[in-house]
Amino acid sequence: MKKSSFAALTAALAVAPPPAAGVPGRRAVAADPGAGGSASPTESTLLRGVDLETVTIPELQARMDRGALTSSELTLAYLRRIEAVNPRINAVLCTDPTALRQAAASDARRRRGKALGPLDGIPVLLKDNVDTRDMPTTAGSLALAGSPPDRDAELVARLRAAGAVILGKANLSEWANFRAAKATSGWSAVGGQTRNPYVLDRNPGGSSSGSAAALAASLAQVAIGTETDGSIVCPAGTNGVVGLKPSLGLVSQAGIVPISAEQDTAGPMARNVIDAAITLAVLSGHDTAGTEAAFGLVEAAARPDGLRGKRIGLWRLPTLGAEVDALMTRTAARLRAAGAQLVEVVPPYQDRLDELEFPALLSEFHRDIDAYLATRGGPRDLDELIEFHRAHPAEQACFAGQELFEQALAAPSTADPRYRAMRAELKDLSRRSIDETMAAHGLDAIASPTNPPAWITDYARGDNDVITSSTPAAIAGYPSLSVPAGFVGELPIGLLLMAGDRQDAELLALGAAVEQRLDAWRAPRYLPTTAPATAPSPPDGTPTGAGVR
């Protein structure tokens, strides 16, 4: 995004404030499983009149431009907050020992009138399956816990070039939830268990669990997640933040621990849509789609009638339970009151997509993880990786299984005609599922609940496997965006918006208008527990894998 474009964005979006931070160069302290109670004192989220829980990037940039705030102050505040709050939720694996030097360099650029754009000086957390040359990249596994990769992932290089402060690494579901059939989201052998900041005995969702929980607790301004199917949007919904899964290919996959090149993408996570849009503009290389996204947001967020005339298909997903469905009814009423037209829909072909997706991913994972491991120290291929986990008891502390690894090892090659037929059918049906639904009703987007209420973390049972709304867009490579919709008791629920291929800008603009109307975000209270509110089991015949990947 050009500097003049950013100035226009800042002028159009004067907003409010978010939380503070910790000490660089230190591994984050593991949380006490029995920790509970309320959050840190309110003043710990205040920095020179800025409330870190609600501030947006444009507001931060405006303050830094006029000398009312520095990146060094902002970065130190987040680092101190990590040190104070992370022991409760275990979302941050480590902080970057150079974070304050990065911030000081940003301040020096700004004093010279050479700020690099909207992310210059903004602290960003990375999911720990994104390669960094100066910090370990482990995917949560001890198998990769040795030397850092030789180079940054492409998206990290873009963040650095834009002046972003790399704050540290966030925990994740080990191997992005693609290891065991009975896995627990938010757990890794390297990082332990991440907890949901709203209710500490509840699960943060996978696999970008640390990224989402850290944002909910205001431990960074934005974070990077990755998704194969649901792993950005589901933890975003479960932790009450914003998560965008971009169109496939909009953000480079280079240097990210893979599951499937046919579905994997990194994407921005934030506490508000405008920050997600600005981050996408950088991640996607400042291209037209990213710039249009930010400007679409300006227009949508500045207008009270931003939803008037929009046609949205509501896909209820009643399998998520009566309380979630009731919230969707209230959400629909609020959107209609703002001028949107809602029509109930059920996208077709879902059973067939569920049937085919997992077998295709097994073949793709074998191909892609072998290629990635060949670039790193440690196990050189999937066969050696399986042997590593068998030989290391710490890898079995939460769940002993690695059934998905073993199934992937035995899966047909991606050159096999059976696999090719599966992926071709998946691509066709997933795109038709969204395209036909939108065309039949003249829709701007399809909306659905993002997630069930967060379930109790239970290693004996593992995650609840439920049919989620992320699958059509994930397989099609279309964008999806989760924004906070409200709560079931103390537990956040997201509203997932889906649109057609490369409609990221339009989706973000719509998301900003929905966000403004629903105004559903609230800070977590770090409750030790709450009344049961678990997600239902899937209907008979639903394939169970490793939750959201």
Protein Blocks (a to p, Z undefined) as FASTA:
>chain_A
ZZklmmmmmmmmccddddddddehiacddddfkbgcjdddfklmggghiafklpcfklmm
mmmmnopacfklmmmmmmmmmmmmmmmnopafbdcfklmmmmmmmmmmmmnopagbjkgo
pacdddfkbccfkbccekhpaklmmccdfbdcfklmmmmmnopacfbdcdddehhhpabf
bbcehiafklopaddfkbmkbcebiaklmmmmmmmnopafbdcdddfbhplmmmmmmnop
acddddehkacfehpacfblklgccddddfbfklmmmmmmmmnoopaklmmmmmmmmmmm
mpmklmgopacdddfklmnojklmmmmmmmmmmmmmnopacdddddehklmmmmmmmmmm
mmmmmmmmmmmmmmpgcjfbfklmmmmmmmmmklmmmbmcffkmmmmmmpccfkbmklmm
mmmmmmmmmmmmmmmmmmmnopabdcddfbdcdddddfknopaddddfklmmmmnopacd
dddfbdehjaccdddddddehilmmmmmmmmmmmmmnopaccdehiabdcddddddddeh
iacdehjZZ
